[in-house]
Amino acid sequence: MSDIERRRGSRPSRKQREQRAYRLVLAGGTLGILGVVGLVLAILTSFGAGLPILALILAAVCFWLFRRTVS
């Protein structure tokens, strides 16, 4: 009867979670830097601010996924 309560998918291994967290940190950090630099350039020059804002939104999503992965 204890099999009824089991999840359908198995939880990823510790190594898989560690790799995912590492990739999310790299992607989020890169997107965050690109977003901030892009916004500064948009303020100081005639560059548009659309892509930097999108980069910052994606960085926030990476941070949120990172928090879910490590908790």
C-alpha positions in Angstrom: 0.0 0.0 0.0 2.9 2.4 0.5 3.5 2.4 -3.3 0.3 4.4 -3.8 1.8 7.5 -2.3 5.0 7.4 -4.4 5.8 10.1 -6.9 5.6 9.4 -10.6 9.1 10.6 -11.4 12.3 9.9 -9.5 14.2 12.8 -7.9 17.4 13.8 -9.7 20.6 12.6 -8.1 22.7 15.0 -6.0 25.3 15.3 -8.8 22.5 16.2 -11.3 21.1 18.9 -9.0 24.6 20.2 -8.4 25.3 20.5 -12.2 21.9 22.2 -12.7 22.6 24.7 -9.9 26.0 25.5 -11.4 24.6 26.1 -14.9 21.9 28.3 -13.5 24.4 30.4 -11.6 26.5 30.8 -14.7 23.5 31.7 -16.9 22.0 34.0 -14.3 25.2 35.8 -13.6 25.9 36.3 -17.3 22.4 37.5 -18.0 22.5 39.8 -15.0 25.8 41.4 -16.1 24.5 41.8 -19.7 21.3 43.4 -18.4 23.1 45.9 -16.1 25.6 46.8 -18.8 22.9 47.1 -21.4 20.8 49.3 -19.2 23.8 51.6 -18.5 24.4 51.8 -22.3 20.8 52.5 -22.9 20.8 55.4 -20.5 24.1 56.8 -21.8 23.7 56.2 -25.5 21.0 55.6 -28.0 20.8 51.8 -27.5 17.4 50.4 -26.8 16.5 49.0 -23.4 14.3 46.1 -24.5 17.0 43.4 -24.6 18.7 44.4 -21.3 15.3 44.3 -19.5 14.6 40.9 -21.0 18.1 39.7 -19.8 17.3 40.9 -16.3 14.0 39.1 -16.3 15.7 35.9 -17.4 18.4 36.4 -14.7 15.6 36.6 -12.2 14.0 33.4 -13.5 17.4 31.7 -13.3 17.7 32.9 -9.7 14.3 31.5 -8.9 15.1 28.2 -10.5 18.4 28.1 -8.6 16.6 28.6 -5.3 14.2 25.8 -6.1 17.1 23.5 -7.0 19.1 23.9 -3.8 16.2 23.9 -1.4 
